[in-house]
Amino acid sequence: MLPTDLHTRWEEVLNQLRLELNSITEEELLWLQQRIALIQTLQEQIHALFLDADGSEICRTCSGSCCEHGHNHITLINVVAALLQHKIPEPDFAAPCPFLTSRGCLLTVSLRPFNCVTFICNAIEAHMDAAQVTEFYRLEKILRAHYTEVDQRYVGSSLRGLFIGTHRLDAQRLLKRRSI
């Protein structure tokens, strides 16, 4: 897809999700808010380990080359969280990652996709002690379980990213509950 096509698709997805969020039950909204809170807390904990390992400086020296490979990883729950918190950044789909700028990521840590939060390169892992590495992977496992729970609940959810999921759904609602 061309950047303009992706931007159009992004706007369509945002509008669709806004409509769906306005029509879900209070119970469903509460379930989403609870999962978002759990995911965001874990992502902040993982990021703290990244910061303790001097991850920001290591990333700055390589100019975020890992992030350039993260094109369109944003997931359903990340976008829902951003919508509910009124923190939707303007993506640049001509960039290698639509949320990566010369100043860093446009998404706060709590709103970043699973892949972005849980990827650490060898240089960063080498700056962690054994306890930090163990804690990182323990938290990653719990975080993955929460993302998987969302994936198993909604047809529009996938760890591979929201855009990949929307192409296979045609006109279905993204927050449509999966059949058990």
C-alpha positions in Angstrom: 0.0 0.0 0.0 1.1 3.5 -0.7 1.5 6.0 2.2 -1.7 7.9 1.2 -3.6 4.6 1.0 -2.3 3.7 4.5 -3.3 7.1 5.9 -6.8 6.8 4.4 -7.0 3.3 5.9 -5.8 4.6 9.3 -8.5 7.3 9.3 -11.1 4.7 8.4 -10.0 2.4 11.2 -10.0 5.3 13.7 -13.5 6.3 12.7 -14.7 2.7 12.8 -13.3 2.2 16.3 -14.8 5.5 17.5 -18.2 4.3 16.4 -17.7 0.8 17.9 -16.5 2.2 21.2 -19.6 4.5 21.4 -21.9 1.5 20.9 -20.4 -1.2 23.2 -21.9 -2.1 26.5 -20.6 -0.6 29.8 -19.5 -4.1 30.8 -17.4 -4.5 27.6 -15.9 -1.0 28.0 -14.9 -1.9 31.6 -13.3 -5.1 30.4 -11.3 -3.1 27.8 -10.3 -0.5 30.3 -9.1 -3.1 32.8 -7.0 -4.9 30.1 -5.6 -1.6 29.0 -4.6 -0.7 32.5 -2.9 -4.1 33.0 -1.1 -3.9 29.7 0.1 -0.3 30.3 1.4 -1.1 33.7 3.4 -4.0 32.4 4.7 -2.0 29.5 5.9 0.7 31.9 7.7 -1.9 34.1 9.4 -3.4 31.0 10.4 0.1 29.9 11.9 0.8 33.3 14.2 -2.2 32.8 15.1 -0.9 29.3 16.0 2.5 30.9 18.0 0.9 33.7 20.1 -0.9 31.0 20.8 2.5 29.3 18.5 1.6 26.5 17.7 5.2 25.5 21.4 6.0 24.9 22.0 2.7 23.1 19.0 3.4 20.8 20.1 6.9 20.2 23.5 5.8 19.0 22.0 3.5 16.4 19.3 6.0 15.5 16.5 3.5 16.3 17.4 1.2 13.4 15.3 -1.6 15.1 12.3 0.7 15.1 12.6 1.2 11.4 11.6 -2.5 11.0 8.4 -2.1 13.1 6.2 -0.8 10.4 2.5 -1.1 11.2 2.8 -3.2 14.4 0.2 -1.1 16.3 -2.5 -3.4 17.6 -6.2 -3.1 18.2 -5.8 -2.6 22.0 -3.1 0.1 21.4 -5.4 2.1 19.2 -8.4 1.6 21.5 -6.3 2.8 24.4 -5.1 5.8 22.5 -8.6 6.7 21.5 -10.0 6.3 25.0 -7.1 8.5 26.3 -7.4 11.0 23.5 -3.7 10.5 22.6 -3.8 9.7 18.9 -0.6 10.8 17.2 -0.5 11.7 13.5 1.4 8.9 11.7 3.7 9.4 8.8 3.2 6.4 6.6 6.1 7.5 4.3 8.5 6.8 7.2 9.9 3.3 7.9 7.7 3.3 11.1 4.8 5.6 10.9 5.3 6.7 14.6 9.1 7.1 14.5 10.4 10.6 14.1 13.9 12.1 14.4 12.9 12.9 18.0 11.9 9.4 18.8 8.6 7.5 19.0 5.4 9.5 18.9 3.6 6.9 21.0 4.0 7.0 24.8 5.5 3.7 26.2 2.1 2.7 27.5 0.6 2.9 24.0 3.4 1.3 22.0 2.8 -2.1 20.3 3.8 -5.3 22.0 6.7 -5.9 19.6 8.1 -2.4 20.2 8.0 -2.7 24.0 9.3 -6.2 24.2 12.1 -6.1 21.7 15.6 -5.6 23.2 18.7 -6.0 21.1 21.8 -7.8 22.3 23.5 -4.5 23.2 20.7 -3.6 25.6 20.4 -7.1 27.1 24.2 -7.1 27.7 23.7 -4.0 29.9 21.3 -6.0 32.1 22.3 -8.2 35.0 20.9 -11.7 35.2 18.1 -10.7 37.5 17.0 -7.9 35.2 17.0 -10.3 32.2 14.9 -12.8 34.1 12.5 -10.1 35.2 12.3 -8.7 31.6 11.3 -12.1 30.2 8.9 -12.8 33.1 7.1 -9.5 32.4 7.2 -10.2 28.7 5.4 -13.5 29.2 2.7 -11.9 31.3 2.3 -9.1 28.8 2.0 -11.5 25.9 -0.7 -13.4 27.8 -2.8 -10.1 28.2 -2.4 -9.3 24.5 -3.3 -12.9 23.6 -6.4 -12.6 25.8 -7.5 -9.5 23.8 -6.7 -11.3 20.5 -8.9 -14.3 21.5 -11.7 -12.0 22.4 -12.0 -9.7 19.4 -11.9 -10.6 15.7 -10.0 -7.4 14.8 -7.1 -8.1 17.2 -3.8 -9.6 16.3 -0.2 -9.3 17.6 0.8 -8.9 14.0 -0.8 -5.5 13.9 -4.1 -3.9 13.3 -3.7 -3.3 9.6 -3.0 -6.9 8.9 -6.1 -7.9 10.8 -8.4 -5.4 9.1 -7.6 -6.6 5.6 -9.0 -10.1 6.4 -12.1 -8.8 8.1 -13.8 -7.0 5.2 -16.7 -5.1 6.8 -16.8 -6.8 10.2 -16.6 -4.8 13.4 -13.1 -4.8 14.9 -14.5 -5.2 18.4 -16.8 -8.0 17.5 -16.5 -10.8 20.0 -15.2 -14.1 18.7 -17.4 -17.1 18.9 -16.3 -19.4 21.7 
